[in-house]
């Protein structure tokens, strides 16, 4: 017998479960299919940005996420960059995401991905419209004009079921069954480089790192490695670490001196208790499209890259937030097919640029720097170049500002595009993330945003708002109006009126109402095509 849902999600990592939580809170019936019974205890995906913590706030589990933090409060998520090894005279602690903290409602945090998954799974269990099928894997997906179907099988016992839904979302990783079966190709940069991941414990390494300010990550730039990193990350403060580094492509767990590699990166010998040694291939890949018919892909199924800069998990959770409300809008009747198409239109360009300009370009820039400068060749030139390199690294967080100016469901400027490049400002710009502000009530504007569209109306007349209210009622689009004065910091928005989407992006802004509020509401909800 076929089981019917509104959405089937294949893949129950943080992206899949986050999407299920988003949909479940909106009352959408969901089947979540995940082959692992429990989260895998590999400490990847640790750095969570301010934007990601905003998702957890709206998923009603941000306090639980912070409580699951492994490292003590106050240990920063930023890191050290060192030349040669960790005992080098040349190291720096470049400022990173703390530089843009004031532009977001939540502070960043850091914890192993399996802790994040446990928080999300617990939140999921409280949502009655979601059926979690842990221990099940997807074997086949098919679709027609009316619905999509997924054949799933239990890992134990071999029982098979057919699930049917209006839509299917593949969140099943870089080797996605869903992506492959619906015929979406991937392109990107292949580096032909094998990487090792080690998880280990070492109190002696912790003691050696006391030469630095307390940090979470330690990146070693070595001239022999062509721009690739040797990278230590803390799991806790005391002895738990993970480590990434390039190794020869023929490396196996039996034929390589992993302890020697750790000592080389650390710059001294220290005792190690290994917990895990595994490998991954260095590549940047992005799907050609994120939707085919009734089937979507998100997270690593849509884009994958090396764990440089913390872009992977954070981008995947942004996929979930972008797609969740759009699926709900379509299923609940207040969003159109154009709104669903805008998911790929908005999200794909972000990752194309992220992979090319913030990951692959960083590897190439490091390679060029290490070939050009060396303290053995010319110490003065090296020290000057090293200082300039660190200043540039500090600025990367300020220009990484994903936005959807060019989206067809945004009222953006002519000729605009969706891009990962931007700048942080309190000006409320169409297509950009809404900056926070304090309202006259003492609350932050984020605490007043609705689950549908929100119209922020600051210092305007009721008649200026009426057009939006009438349009929303006519189109049956949920709309909440937040009224306040246009002073005490709110004038920094440089707009008295802002129409904010459920994912906290501004879809229209202005100092006076539009001439046709109905046309605006139709476009931003994807109802005009």
N, C-alpha and C positions, 0 to 999 in steps of 0.2 A: 504494500500500500504506500502511495506517495505521500510524504509529509509536506505540507505547504506553509510557507513563510513569506514575508515581504522581502527580506534580504537574507541571503546566505553569505557568510564570510568564511573563506577558507584560509586558515592560518591564524593561530591564537597566540602569536607573540604580542609585544606591546602595541604594535600598530593595529592588528586585528582586534584585540580586546579593547583598545581605546575607541575604535570605530563602533564596536558593539555597544560599549557604554554610551557613546554619543547618541546612537540610534535608540537604544533601550530607554534612555531618559526622555526621549521624544515619543515614546509609546509605540515604536515600530517593532513588529515581530521579527526576530532574528534567530537564525541557527548559526552558531559558531563552531566550526570544525577544526580541531587541532590534534595532531597525532601524538604529541607529548602529554603525558598526564601531569607533569610538573615542569616548571621553568628549568631550563638547563643552567647549571651553576658555572657558567663561564662569565667572568666579569667584564663584559663588553658594554658599549653604549652607556657610559657612566655620566658624562657631562650633559646636564639638562639646562637648556637656556631659559632666560626669563620668559620668552614666548611659550615654551613648553609648559612651564609652571602655570601660565594662564590657562592652558587647556585643563590641567588638573583642578584648577579652581572651579572652572565651569563644569567639570565632571564630578564635582562635590567630593573630592578626595585629596585635596592639596595638603591638608594637615596630616593625613595618614601617610602621604608620600614623604613629607619632611621627617616624620617620626621614624620612618624606616631607614633613614640615613645611617650608614655604617660608621663613617668618620665623625669625630666630634663637631659640634656646631662651631662655626668660626674658621674652620680650615678652608681656605679659598680653593676654588676650582681651577684657578690659573696655574701656570707652571714655570719651569726653568728651561732655558735653552743653553746648552753648553757645547763648546767646540772640542772635538776629539774624544773626551770622556768626562765623567762627572767630577773628576779631580782636577780638571783644567783650570788654568788661571782666567780663561775667557768664558764667562757665563753671564747671563742676564735673566731678569724676571720681567718680561714685557707685560704691560697692562693689556687686559683682554676684555671680556664681556662686562666687567665692572664699569667700563667707560660709557656704556649705553644704558646703565641700570635705570636712570630716571625716566626713560621713555617707555617703561613697561610697568604693569601693575604688580607683578610678582618678582621676587628675587630668584636668581638662578640657584641650582643645587647640584649635588653630585652623589650618586649611589650606584651600585652595580645594577645592570639591567634586570637580573633575576629578582631583585628587591622591588624594582618598578613594576615588573610583571605581577608579583604577588599582591601588591596594592591594587592593581587594576582588576585582577581576578576576584579579589574580595569585594570590590565595588560592583563587579558584574553579577555576583551571586545575589545581590539585593534587588535586581531588576527582573520582574516577573515575565516581561515580554521576550527575554532572551533565553534560548536554550543552548547551554554549553555542552558540546560533544567532545570532551577531552578523551584521547585514546582512539580517535577516528581519523582516517586520512582520506583525501579526495582521490578518486581514480579517474573520473571522467566528467567533463562538463559539456553541455550542449544547450543550444538556445534556438528559439524561433521568434516570430513576431509577438507572441503572447506571453512567453515566460522563459525562464532558464532553469535547467535541471543539473544537479550534481549527484553523481553516484559516489557514495562513501562506503568505506569498509572499516570494521573494527580491527585494531591491531592484534587483539587477542580473540581467537574464536572464528575470525573471518566472516562474521555477519555483514551483509550488505544491505544498504537502504538507498532509496532515491529521494532526494530532497528537491522540492520545486519552489521557486520564488519569482517575484517580479524582477529582481536584480541579484547578481552575484558579484562579490568583490574578492579578488585574489590577493591576500596578504601573506602568501606562502613562500616568501624569501627569494633569493637570487636564482634558485633553480626551480622557479615557480611552475607547477603543473598547469595551473590555470592559464598563465601567460602563454606557455608553449602550445596548449591545446586550442586556444582561440587564434593562434597564429600571429602574435605580436612579436616583431623582431626587435633586437636590441643592437645599439651601436655604441662606440666609445673608444677609449684609449686602452690598448693592451700593452703592458710594460714588460711582459715576459719575465716576471720576477716573482720568485717564491718567497713567502714571508713566514716566519715562525711566530707562534704565540705561545709564550710560557706563562704559567701561573705558578707562583712559588711563595715560600715564606723565608724571610731572612732578617733576623734581628740585627745582624752585623751590617747589612746594607742600610737599614734604618739609622743606625748610629753614624755611618759614614755620611749620610745625607744631612746631618745636623749642621754641616758647614753652610747650608742654604737657609733662607727664610722658609717657614713651613709652607709647603705647596703640595699640589695633588699630582702633578705630572712633571716628568724630567726628560726632555728631548735632547738626544746627543746627535750633533751634526759632525760626521766624520768624513774627511776628504776622500776616502776610498769607496764611499757608498753611493756616489752619483746622485746625491740629493735625497736618497731614501733615509729614513730615520732609524735610529736605535732609540726606543721609546719605553721608559719606565712609567708605570702608573700605580698609584697607591690604591689598594683595596680598603685598607684601614690605616690607622696611625700606630705603628709598632712593628709589624713584620709582614703583612700581606701585600704582594705586588703582582702585577702582570707586566709582560715585556713583549714588544714587537720588534722585529729586525729582519732585514733581508738575509737570506741564506742561499747557497748554491741550489739550483733547480733539482739536482739529484739527491738532495738531503732527505734522509729518513730519520726516524726516531732512534735508529741503531747506529748510524754511521757518522754522527757529528758530535763535536765537543760543545754542548750547550752551556755547560758551566764556564768554559773558557770564553764563550761569547759574552756572557754576563759580566765576567771579570774585565774583558776588554772594554765594554761600554761603561762599566763602573769606574775603571781606572785603579782598582785594587782588588785583592782577593777577599772573598767573604763566603761563609758557609751558606748553603742553600738546601731547602727541602722542597723538591719539586712536587706539584700537585697535578699539573697537566702540561703536555707538550703537543701542539697541533700545528697545522699549516693552513695558509690561505694564499690565493693568487692575487697579486697586485693588479687591479684593473679599475677603470671607471666606465660604467655601462649605464645607458639610459634607454628605456623602451621608446619605440618610434611613436607610440600613442598610448594613452592610459585608459582608453575605452574602446570596446568593439561591441556594438549592439547593446545588449543588456548586461554585459560583463565589463567590470572595471578591475584595474590593478592598483596597488598602493604599496608604499614602503619599499623594501628591497626587491619585491617583484617588479617594481617600476623603475627603480634606480639603485645602483650599488656602487660602492667605492671604498677605498681604504679608510681605516678609522683615523683619519687625519682631521683635526679641527672640530670633531664632534658634530659633523653635519648629518650623519646617517639617520640615527634614531630621531633626532629633532625634526628633520625633514619628513620622515615617515609619519610622525604624529601630526605634523601640519597637514599632510595628505588626508589623514583621518578626519581632522576638524573641517577641512575644506569640503570633503565629500559627504560627510555625515548629514549636515543640515540640508544639503541640496537633494539628497535621496529622500529625506523626510518631507521636504517641500513638495517634491513631485508626487510622492505617495499620498500625501495629505491634500493634494489638489491646489496648492497655491504657488507651485513652481512648474515651469515648463521644461520641455526637452532641451531648449537652449541653455537652461541653467545647468543641466547635467553635462552637456558638452563643454561648458566652461571649466569643468574640473580639469580636464586634460589641457585645455587652452591656458589655464592659469598656472597649474603646477609644473607641467613639463619644462617650460622655459626656465623656471627657477633652478631646476636641478641641472639642466644643460649648462647653465652659466656657473653654478656652484661647482660642478665637477671639473669644468674646463678652467675657470678663472680663479677659483679659490683652493682647488686641490691639485690638479695636474700642473697648473702654473706655479704653485708653491714648490712642488718637487723640482721643476725645471729651474726656478729662480735659485733654489738652494744649490743645485748642481753647478750652475754658472758661477755662483759666489765662491763655492769651494774650489773650483778650478782656477779662478782668477786670483783669489787671495789666500795667503798662507803666512803664518808668523815666521816660518823658516825662510821664506823668500824675501819678504819685506814686512817687518813687524809694524812699522808705522802705518803703511797702507792697509794692512790687515785690520789693525785696531780701528782705523777710521771707517773702513767698510763694515766691520762688525757692528759698530755703533749705529751706523745708518741702517743696517739690516734690521736691527732690533726696533728702531723707531718705526720702520715700515710695518713690522709685524704688529705693533701696538695699534696702528691705524686700521687694520683689516676689519676689526669688529665694528668700527664706525661706518664703514662703507658697505658692509654686508647688511642690506636692508631690503629683503624680498618684498615686492609689491606687484599689484595687478592693474596698473594704470591702463594697459592696453586691452583688458578683458572686454568682451562684448556685452557683459552684464554689469559693467561699470560705466559711469558717466564721466569717463576720463577725458583728458585733453586730446585734441586731434593729433594723430600720428604717434600716440603713445604706445609703448610695448610693456609686456610683463617681464620683469627682470629681477635678478638677485642683487643688482647694483643700485645703490641709492644713498641717502644720507638721513640721519636721525634728526628730527626736529619736532617741536610741539605744534607746528602748523598742521591743521587737520586737512590732509590732502586726499582727494578722491583716488581710490585704488590702494591706499596705504593703511597700515595698522593704526588704529586710534590710539593716540598717546593718552596717558591717564591725566586726570585733573581732580581736584577736590571741589565738591559741590557745596552750596550754601548750607546744606544739612550736616556737613562734616563727613559725609560718605564720599568714597571715590566713585567716579562715574561708572567704573566697571561693576560696582556693586548694584547699580541700577539698570544695567542693560537687560533687555528682555531676551526670551528664547527665540523670538522672531526678529523682525526689524525693529530698530529703536531710532526714533527721531529726537536728537538733542536740539532743543530750542532754547537758546540763551538770549534773553533781552529782546524777544520778538513778541508781536501781538498774537492773540488767539486766532485772528483771521489769517495770519501768515501760515499757521499750522493746519488750518481747516482743509486745505486742498489735499494734503497727504492723508488726513484722516478719512476723508470721503473716498479717495482712491483706494485706500487699504480696505475699507468696508466693501466697496464695489467689487474688488478682485478677491476678497476673502483672504487677504494677506495679514498675518498677525503683526500688529504695530503697537509699540509702546512709545509714549511721548514723555520725555524727561525735560521739564521746564526749569529754568533758573535764570539768574541775571547774567549779564555779560561783563563781569568784572572779577576781581579777586583771583586773578590767574587764568580765568577762562577765556579772556581776550587773547591769550597766547595762541589759541586755535586759529585766529584770524578768519573765522567763519562763525556766524551766529546760528547757523543751522547745519546739521550733519545727519545724514541718513546712514545708520550703521548696520551692517549685516550681522547675522547670528555668529559669524566667526570673527567679529570685532574689527572688520575692515570697513572703511568709509566708502560707500558706493555713490554718494552724491554729497556735495557741500556747497554752501553759498551764504551770502548775507541777506538775501531776499528769497522768497519762495519762487520756484520755477514757474514759467508760464503755463505748463501743462504737467501737473503733478501725477496725473493718471498715466501719461506716457512714460514718466520716469519710473513709476512703480512697475509698470509692465516690463520695461527693459531690464531692470535690476533683478526681477524674478524670472526672467527668461520666458516671458509670456507673449512677446511681440513677434516671434518667429515660428 
